[in-house]
Amino acid sequence: MSAIAGIYNLSGEPISIEHSSGMMKSLEKYPADDIQTLQRENVFLGCHAQWITPESIGEQLPFYDYARQLAITADAIIDNRKELFEMLQVNRNDQKTIPDSLLILLAYEKWGEDCPKFLIGDFAFMIWDEKNKRLFGARDFSGSRTLYYFKSPQRFVFCTVINPFFTLPYIKKELNEQWLAQFIANPLMFDSIDPETTVYGDICQVPPSHHITVETNKITIKRYSTLPDGKKIKLKSNEEYEEAFREVFQRAVNDRLRTHLQVGSHLSGGLDSSTVASFAAKPLLNQNKTLHTFSYVPVDDFVDWTHKSRIANERPQIESIVKHVGNISPNYLSFDERNPYTEIDEWLEIMETPYKFFENTFWLRGIFEEASKKGVGVLLNGQRGNWSISWGPTIDFYALLLKRLRLIRFYQEMYYFSRNMGSGRKRVLSVVAKNAFPYLYRNQYSTEDDFPIFINKDLAIKTKVLEKLHEEHGIDPRGRINTNSYKIRKQQFKQLYYWNTIGTYGTKLSLNYGVVDRDPSNDLRVVKFCLSVPENQYVNNGMGRSLIRRSTEGYLPDNIRMNQLTKGVQGADGVHRMKGIWEKITNEAMELTKDPFLQEYVNIEVLKDCINKIKDQPKVEFVFDFELKILMRSIILHRFIKNIFT
């Protein structure tokens, strides 16, 4: 993959060498296999390339096709190459060597602005159409790769990362007040509800599933991809659904093994990452490669405090997977000296923006470092799995059956579920009834779990952010989450802001370490298939997540495949790791309450309350409490703002 950059002077004036070289020099912080540039009068294109696929070795990027008068720079791995070969009539002799960027160029020549609809993979690209004096680009359906831009009446600038923009004299570091308000007021894990904005007022981004067209007198951004909703496939038996799943998922995994480097995979004790690893290990054996797995485990002196249904140390489960699957070289990593607090400055440098997912930062970055040391080029994961391959919420499905009065099926499922879980049917029925008829139980909600609204009141009024969150997007600023899994899933694939965070940190970690994070559970073909599977395949005979459990028989050990009683939880030892510096952390938080600049953004009284509740004793269970979230998010935001203006 690559970092791409470009400048288009809309006025027609030539590109300044100082401007183009300044942007490219800013990218030198990232490792690169090759650095190339292309200049065509008032257009500059650059590529800071990392060679991941065999076809990318020695690839000319940017590339100018003299016959077609088209130029491209691309940050892309295209997975549906075989289909594109046929549709684009690529000569058989060229199919093994043709790079993905040239396939994109040929797709643009054939389909024009519709070309992203035919591409499957992780991509962001820009094409200079010299005949039509048009710059055209796109980002893949889930935004796996970032693509930022700046626009003015005179210029259009784009880049994979943000800092190169500030090498240009006409772009200033001015904060986006609306973005910051959304970051603070939204209690959930994503940053902003507007997927086109960034923390900087002058810097925008092409949203996932969108393409952008830049011409002399206008800029157009348009969504090119929406996922199917409602239409279901009908097969004859459970076995046919299982076979269909294995076929589409194996294809997605195989396509992501295309690298001349080593292949790695995140591996926990859960279904998603273990399924990915089990489908990858055998094909790699045929390539004379071993799958390197990377698993976070807590530090040795940590005592698991979580509920009996949760597992903080999944090493025994992971060892069971490794033994059963075979052809795996496991790595169990604790990163003893790291914690969420000491990672802040490093992550602000990587992300170029404030972030919320502090709980997992120390092991996420550590895994990329270790993978890079082992020569891994592709690092697999199953992050989208909960909403695609391992979908299947039992309680919500039973609530649906009850509401639709499908009582025979409902009682059959209740019988099997109670038997599988060892729970009384009366207790299960009570839980199902609350999900089916929530309006009867509204008064039972406890306000103690509410996420405090800690945005500055004046800023909230000025930006109308609370109204935008709640009325326009259905996001409760108090953190109350709709417990209906079906509605949540629909939002996951409809609202683009859910996807930006993963794409942002995935892109920037990959650039820093030369390791590409790739998720077959987020493959467009897999997602479309999973959305088309009937609900009764996902919950069946008292078994939630039924399709993946049945489909992985033989692939995974039964203690993993059929486990419904426990679930792994990463980062539970976060506060335990910070015990020795707890006073330092809370002191920094108290100091920043005096900062007049931060007071413009944060409700200082709410922040003080949170600090007072946790400052005296670092209890390990604080790690997932809102008090620590507010404290850490405030420190992260303050340091980011401080770094900008110092």
Long-range contacts (C-beta under 8 A, 24 or more apart in sequence): 1-50, 1-52, 1-75, 1-76, 1-77, 1-122, 1-145, 1-507, 1-510, 1-511, 1-516, 2-47, 2-48, 2-49, 2-50, 2-61, 2-73, 2-74, 2-75, 2-160, 3-27, 3-30, 3-47, 3-48, 3-75, 3-159, 3-160, 3-161, 3-511, 4-45, 4-46, 4-47, 4-48, 4-73, 4-74, 4-75, 4-124, 4-125, 4-126, 4-158, 4-159, 4-160, 5-45, 5-46, 5-47, 5-48, 5-73, 5-158, 5-159, 5-160, 5-164, 6-43, 6-44, 6-45, 6-46, 6-73, 6-126, 6-135, 6-157, 6-158, 6-159, 7-43, 7-44, 7-155, 7-156, 7-157, 7-168, 8-42, 8-43, 8-44, 8-128, 8-135, 8-155, 8-156, 8-157, 8-214, 9-42, 9-43, 9-154, 9-155, 10-42, 10-153, 10-154, 10-155, 10-156, 10-214, 10-216, 11-42, 11-154, 11-155, 12-41, 12-42, 13-42, 14-41, 14-42, 15-39, 15-41, 15-42, 15-43, 15-44, 19-44, 19-167, 19-168, 19-169, 20-44, 20-46, 22-164, 22-167, 22-168, 23-157, 23-159, 23-164, 23-165, 23-167, 23-168, 24-48, 24-164, 25-167, 26-163, 26-164, 26-167, 27-161, 27-164, 30-511, 30-512, 31-513, 31-514, 33-57, 34-58, 34-59, 34-61, 36-60, 36-61, 36-62, 37-62, 38-62, 38-63, 38-64, 38-71, 38-73, 40-64, 40-71, 40-128, 40-130, 43-71, 43-128, 43-135, 45-71, 45-72, 45-73, 45-126, 45-128, 46-73, 47-73, 47-74, 50-510, 50-511, 50-514, 50-516, 51-260, 52-77, 52-259, 52-260, 52-261, 52-377, 52-378, 52-516, 53-77, 53-99, 53-100, 53-258, 53-259, 53-260, 54-258, 54-259, 54-260, 55-96, 55-97, 55-98, 55-99, 55-100, 56-99, 56-100, 57-260, 59-99, 59-101, 61-99, 61-101, 63-101, 63-102, 63-105, 65-105, 68-105, 68-109, 69-129, 69-130, 69-131, 70-105, 70-108, 70-109, 70-127, 70-128, 70-129, 70-130, 71-127, 71-128, 71-130, 72-101, 72-102, 72-104, 72-105, 72-108, 72-125, 72-126, 72-127, 72-128, 73-101, 73-125, 73-126, 74-100, 74-101, 74-104, 74-123, 74-124, 74-125, 74-126, 75-123, 75-124, 75-125, 75-145, 75-147, 75-160, 75-507, 76-100, 76-101, 76-104, 76-121, 76-122, 76-123, 76-124, 76-125, 76-145, 77-121, 77-122, 77-123, 77-258, 77-516, 77-518, 78-103, 78-104, 78-119, 78-120, 78-121, 78-123, 79-120, 79-121, 79-252, 79-255, 79-256, 79-258, 79-523, 80-118, 80-119, 80-120, 80-121, 80-255, 80-525, 81-255, 84-118, 84-119, 87-118, 101-125, 108-136, 113-211, 113-213, 113-222, 113-224, 114-224, 116-140, 116-211, 116-224, 116-225, 117-224, 117-225, 120-523, 120-524, 120-525, 121-255, 122-516, 122-518, 124-160, 124-206, 126-158, 133-215, 133-216, 134-213, 134-214, 134-215, 135-213, 135-214, 135-215, 136-211, 136-212, 136-213, 136-214, 137-206, 137-211, 137-212, 138-206, 138-210, 138-211, 138-212, 138-224, 139-206, 139-207, 139-208, 139-209, 139-210, 139-211, 140-208, 140-209, 141-208, 141-209, 141-225, 141-227, 141-524, 142-208, 142-209, 142-384, 142-499, 142-502, 142-503, 142-522, 143-195, 143-207, 143-208, 143-209, 143-496, 143-499, 143-500, 143-503, 144-502, 144-503, 144-506, 144-507, 144-519, 144-522, 145-503, 145-507, 146-205, 146-503, 146-504, 146-507, 146-508, 147-205, 147-206, 148-198, 148-203, 148-204, 148-205, 148-206, 149-203, 149-204, 149-205, 149-206, 149-212, 150-202, 150-203, 150-204, 151-204, 151-214, 151-219, 156-214, 156-219, 160-507, 160-511, 161-352, 161-507, 161-508, 161-511, 162-198, 162-200, 162-203, 162-352, 162-353, 163-352, 165-200, 165-202, 165-203, 171-202, 171-203, 172-202, 173-200, 173-644, 174-200, 174-201, 174-202, 175-199, 175-200, 175-201, 175-641, 175-644, 176-200, 176-201, 177-201, 177-459, 177-462, 177-463, 178-463, 178-465, 180-601, 180-637, 181-455, 181-459, 181-460, 181-463, 181-465, 181-601, 182-465, 182-468, 182-469, 183-354, 183-356, 183-637, 184-454, 184-455, 184-456, 184-459, 184-601, 184-602, 184-633, 184-637, 185-453, 185-455, 185-460, 185-465, 185-466, 185-469, 185-477, 186-469, 186-475, 186-477, 187-451, 187-476, 187-477, 187-478, 187-479, 187-626, 187-629, 188-475, 188-479, 188-481, 189-356, 189-357, 189-501, 190-356, 190-497, 190-498, 190-500, 190-501, 191-353, 191-354, 191-355, 191-356, 191-497, 191-500, 191-501, 192-497, 192-500, 193-468, 193-469, 193-472, 193-473, 193-475, 193-495, 193-497, 194-497, 195-496, 195-497, 195-499, 195-500, 196-221, 198-353, 199-353, 199-354, 199-640, 205-500, 207-496, 207-500, 208-496, 208-499, 208-500, 208-503, 209-496, 227-493, 227-494, 227-527, 227-528, 227-531, 228-528, 228-531, 228-532, 229-490, 229-531, 231-532, 232-532, 232-533, 232-534, 233-529, 233-532, 233-533, 233-534, 234-534, 238-537, 238-540, 238-550, 241-533, 241-537, 241-547, 242-547, 242-550, 242-551, 244-529, 245-389, 245-529, 245-533, 245-547, 245-548, 245-551, 246-551, 248-525, 248-526, 248-529, 249-275, 249-279, 249-389, 249-520, 249-521, 249-523, 249-526, 249-551, 250-279, 251-525, 252-520, 252-521, 252-523, 252-525, 252-526, 253-279, 253-280, 253-283, 253-380, 253-520, 254-283, 255-520, 255-523, 256-280, 256-378, 256-380, 256-518, 256-520, 256-523, 257-283, 257-284, 257-287, 257-378, 258-378, 259-377, 259-378, 260-377, 261-375, 261-376, 261-377, 261-378, 262-289, 262-290, 262-292, 262-374, 262-375, 262-376, 262-377, 263-289, 263-291, 263-292, 263-376, 263-377, 263-378, 263-380, 264-291, 264-292, 264-293, 264-294, 264-371, 264-374, 264-376, 264-378, 264-379, 264-380, 264-515, 265-291, 265-292, 265-293, 265-294, 265-379, 265-380, 265-381, 266-293, 266-294, 266-295, 266-367, 266-379, 266-380, 266-381, 266-382, 267-293, 267-294, 267-295, 267-318, 267-321, 267-322, 267-328, 267-330, 268-295, 268-296, 268-314, 268-317, 268-318, 268-568, 268-570, 269-311, 269-314, 269-316, 269-317, 269-318, 269-320, 269-321, 269-560, 269-568, 270-314, 270-567, 270-568, 271-385, 271-390, 271-545, 271-548, 271-549, 271-552, 271-556, 271-560, 271-561, 272-382, 272-383, 272-385, 272-386, 272-389, 272-390, 272-521, 273-381, 273-382, 273-385, 274-321, 274-325, 274-556, 274-560, 275-382, 275-385, 275-389, 275-390, 275-548, 275-552, 275-555, 275-556, 276-380, 276-381, 276-382, 276-385, 276-520, 276-521, 277-321, 277-325, 277-328, 277-380, 278-321, 278-325, 278-552, 278-555, 278-556, 279-520, 279-555, 280-380, 281-325, 281-326, 281-327, 281-328, 282-327, 284-327, 285-326, 285-327, 290-327, 290-328, 290-329, 291-327, 291-328, 291-329, 292-328, 292-329, 292-331, 292-371, 292-374, 292-376, 293-318, 293-322, 293-328, 293-329, 293-330, 293-331, 294-331, 294-333, 294-367, 294-370, 294-371, 294-379, 295-330, 295-331, 295-332, 295-333, 296-333, 296-334, 296-335, 296-363, 296-366, 296-367, 296-570, 297-332, 297-333, 297-334, 298-334, 298-572, 298-573, 298-576, 299-334, 299-336, 299-573, 299-576, 299-577, 300-334, 300-336, 301-576, 302-572, 302-573, 302-576, 303-620, 304-572, 305-572, 305-620, 305-621, 306-569, 306-572, 308-566, 309-565, 309-566, 309-567, 310-566, 310-567, 310-568, 310-569, 310-572, 311-566, 311-567, 311-568, 311-569, 312-568, 312-569, 312-572, 312-573, 314-568, 317-559, 317-560, 317-568, 320-557, 320-559, 320-560, 321-556, 321-557, 321-560, 323-557, 324-556, 324-557, 325-555, 325-556, 331-370, 331-374, 333-363, 333-366, 333-367, 333-370, 335-362, 335-363, 335-366, 338-362, 338-363, 338-366, 338-577, 339-574, 339-577, 339-578, 339-581, 340-571, 340-574, 340-577, 340-578, 340-632, 341-578, 341-581, 341-584, 341-585, 341-632, 341-635, 342-581, 344-635, 344-636, 344-639, 345-639, 348-636, 348-639, 348-640, 348-643, 350-505, 350-508, 350-509, 350-512, 351-504, 351-505, 351-508, 352-508, 353-504, 353-640, 354-633, 354-636, 354-637, 354-640, 355-501, 355-505, 355-636, 356-501, 356-629, 356-633, 356-636, 357-501, 357-505, 358-632, 358-633, 358-636, 359-570, 359-571, 359-574, 359-623, 359-624, 360-570, 360-571, 362-577, 363-570, 363-571, 364-505, 364-509, 365-509, 368-509, 368-510, 368-512, 368-513, 368-515, 368-517, 369-513, 371-513, 371-515, 372-513, 372-514, 372-515, 376-515, 377-514, 377-515, 377-516, 378-515, 378-516, 378-518, 379-515, 379-516, 379-517, 379-518, 380-518, 380-519, 380-520, 381-517, 381-518, 381-519, 382-519, 382-520, 382-521, 383-502, 383-519, 383-521, 383-522, 384-519, 384-521, 384-522, 384-527, 385-521, 387-489, 387-492, 387-493, 388-521, 388-522, 388-526, 388-527, 388-530, 388-531, 389-521, 389-526, 389-530, 389-547, 389-548, 390-521, 390-545, 390-548, 391-489, 391-530, 391-538, 391-545, 391-547, 392-538, 392-539, 392-543, 392-544, 392-545, 392-546, 392-547, 392-548, 393-485, 393-486, 393-538, 393-539, 393-544, 394-539, 394-542, 394-543, 394-544, 395-431, 395-432, 395-435, 396-435, 396-484, 396-485, 396-486, 397-535, 397-538, 397-539, 397-544, 398-428, 398-432, 398-435, 398-436, 398-539, 399-432, 399-433, 399-435, 399-436, 400-436, 400-486, 400-535, 402-432, 402-433, 402-436, 403-436, 403-437, 412-541, 413-539, 413-541, 413-542, 414-542, 415-542, 416-541, 416-542, 416-543, 417-542, 417-543, 418-542, 419-542, 420-542, 420-543, 420-564, 421-542, 421-564, 421-565, 435-483, 435-484, 438-483, 445-480, 449-479, 450-478, 450-479, 450-480, 451-477, 451-478, 451-479, 451-626, 451-629, 452-478, 452-606, 452-609, 452-610, 452-626, 452-630, 453-477, 453-478, 453-603, 453-606, 454-602, 454-603, 454-606, 454-607, 454-610, 454-630, 454-634, 455-601, 455-602, 455-603, 456-599, 456-600, 456-601, 456-602, 456-603, 457-603, 458-600, 459-600, 459-601, 479-626, 493-527, 493-531, 571-623, 572-620, 572-623, 572-624, 573-620, 573-623, 574-623, 575-618, 575-619, 575-620, 575-621, 575-622, 575-623, 575-628, 576-620, 578-618, 579-618, 582-615, 582-618, 585-631, 585-635, 586-611, 586-614, 586-615, 586-631, 588-635, 589-631, 589-634, 589-635, 590-615, 592-634, 592-635, 592-638, 595-638, 597-641, 598-634, 598-637, 598-638, 598-641, 601-637, 602-634, 602-637, 606-630, 607-631, 607-634
